[in-house]
Amino acid sequence: MALTSIPLFATIVVALTFKEPPKGDQKEQRNYFKILKTGLKYFRKHKILKILTIDYVAIITLSFFMIWVYQIILKNLNFPLEYYGFVHAAIVAAEVLILNSVIKIEIALNSKKKYILFSSLLVGLCYIVLAFSFNVYVAIVCMLLIGGFGMTMKPLFYSYMNKYIDSENRATILSAVSMSRSIVAGLTNVVFGYLVDWNVSYTLFGIGLITIIFALVSRLEDKHLKD
């Protein structure tokens, strides 16, 4: 903990070297609520954007739940407490690895939609394996796959969404998408939290099943996913 002060102090030194950019012409401030209303109206009327948002919110919410439950799983498998941080670091490393391999995997699958479908099904399957796994190493591999393929969907989906949003409304629309994800995550995490207290295995199995169902009923098509 004491060593963390070193990079934090370094950021102060670096920040002091910044130069304030010259101020441009003052522009009239627009009413935030009007901008938000315009953005939400744009979002509601755009079919493809709604499909992208539903898929994004579903997979990222279900995948990110791993962050809240992985320690409970490791504890139940009698994994040494002092190594929990290494598992978390490995999950982050898996995210970096997969993010740098998305294009290669899409080429191998010959479809952007297939990549998203493959990733979603893999996340669901890993949750189901976690539900009944008694081997800590199998469990850790599943955690890495969920993190690598599931929790890296945000930049991918945002890239696809940006193709359908004009620059004037981009910040507002993406804020509405983020807000939708936060609301869904807030509600589901409360439910999943109580279910984990009741039975971890059944909860993980249920999350895996829900993830697979969402993946199979998705209306996302390759033509929606523009480079």
Secondary structure, 3 states (H helix, E strand, C coil): CHHHHHHHHHHHHHHCCCCCCCCCCCCCCCCHHHHHHHHHHHHHHCHHHHHHHHHHHHHHHHHHHHHHHHHHHHHHCCCCHHHHHHHHHHHHHHHHHHHCCHHHHHHHHCCHHHHHHHHHHHHHHHHHHHHHCCCHHHHHHHHHHHHHHHCCHHHHHHHHHHCCCCCCCHHHHHHHHHHHHHHHHHHHHHHHHHHHHHCHHHHHHHHHHHHHHHHHHCCCCHHHCCC
